[in-house]
Amino acid sequence: MSRIFHVGISGSYGGTNLGDEAILAGIIGELRRSLPVELTVFSRNPEDTLQRHRVERAVPVRQALREEMVEPLRSLDLFVLGGGGILFNGEARLYLRELNLAHELGVPTMVYAVGVGPLLDAEARAEVCASLEAAGAVTVRDRIAKHLLEQCNLRREVKVTADPALLVTPEPVPEQVLAHEGLLGRRVVGMSVRERGPAAPELNEQGYHELLANVADYVVDRLDADVVFVPMERRHTDLQHSYAVLARMRSVQRASVLRGEYTSGQLLSIVGRFEFCVGMRLHFLIFSAMQQVPFVALPYAPKVAGFLEELGLSGPPIERLNPGKLIAHLDRSWDGRGQLREHISNEIRGLRQRARQNNEILISLLTRESRAPLGLGARTPREIEPER
């Protein structure tokens, strides 16, 4: 019988954001296709994770005390931190706790396709560097993240790969559901919004609501298309912000918000039905690219700018952006949507291949550790002291 490997995965998981769930689905899918594994996910909502991803174990990471993490970590052959944009001001320390504890326990670790930033606090930068220095491998999902780690004086090797959400596959959505969402028999442009939050601290919410309302009205008038807003975080603020934009539209009768709750694969299928996309959320844009739907991004967050850079695309000028500038950029992109679609189609294949490199590195670490003679690896834990 072949050996079963025990792998733990920790990130921003637990059903609050479909982009994060797509990341986890991508990691799990690649791993299960490669080796026999039993998976433990360190989750904000274990029940959601167990139901959504069918993993063997889910641990309530945010509610648990440090010493309660020792047992689930000690049993692992490898602990994986990532992916996703989890190393940023205010929350990096939360995500690093299990990584540091795994190091103390002698459990091999990998930092997997993470995003980095904003990361301005000197103490947080030092903690990130110290934690990543001790990992068995570190990959990031774009060059901006690697550059920021270099600015933080991280001296170890860091490989630029790509977001594992790029490896998610579409799932069917029933015709009656598509009809209920108004996605049949008409031209539809998809839009996504986001809250200000730590990843986009400079975002002026009232200003961008007005900006996107003008863009949505333009889509209706100029493109003769209906607008569907896609909330990637239904249980938080995406619904609120979507309706705030709708409230400022003149052509609100031709706009709607996606009503149902979907898996990441189903949402990927829905995005594939759009003629064009305008978005702020990274994974909404990733889904657009995966379905070769031309899009315009509003790169308010570094991770969106990083994705555009990896695709070889430019966004509108965010500095002093106004409706006229954004609509002009959208108009040019719409007129050139055929070339834009072809460019995205060519570039996305390379990004998917880079996304698979994360799993190749993980498997190499996992099998290398399994071949190490007992006592020669870093698997001898030292006594874990209670947190003071």
VENRA-V473240 format. One line per field, one symbol per residue. ss: DSSP state (h for helix, s for strand, l for the rest). psi: psi as a letter, one per 30 degrees, with the letter a starting at -180 (. if undefined). A space follows every 50 residues. Layout:
BEGIN
ss->???
psi->???
END
This chain:
BEGIN
ss->llllsssssslllllllhhhhhhhhhhhhhhhhhllsssssssllhhhhh hhhlllsssslllllhhhhhhhhhlllssssssssssllllhhhhhhhhh hhhhhlllsssssssslllllhhhhhhhhhhhhllllsssllhhhhhhhh hlllllllsslllhhhhlllllllhhhhhhlllllllssssllllllhhh llllhhhhhhhhhhhhhhhhhhhllssssllllllllhhhhhhhhhllll lhhhsssllllllhhhhhhhhllllssssllhhhhhhhhhllllssslll lhhhhhhhhhhlllllllllllhhhhhhhhhhhhhlhhhhhhhhhhhhhh hhhhhhhhhhhhhhhhhhhhhlllllllllllllllll
psi->klkkkjkkkkailggfkfeeeeeeeeeeeeeffeljlkkkkjlfieeeee eefhlfkkkieffklefffeefeffkfkkkjaalifilkefeeeffeeee eeeefgkklkjjhllklkifkeeeeeeeeeefeflelkklfleeeeeeee fggkflkkkjblkfffgkkkkkkkefeeeefhgkglkkkkkkllldlffi ffkjeeefeeefeeeeeeeeeefhllkkkjjfiegcfeeeeefeeeffke hffgklkkelklleeeeeeeeffkelkklekefeeeeeeeghkklkkjif keeeeeeeeefhlklljekhkleeeeeeeeeeeeegfeeeeeeeeeefee eeeeeffeeeeeeeeeeeeffkkkffahgjklkkkkk.
END
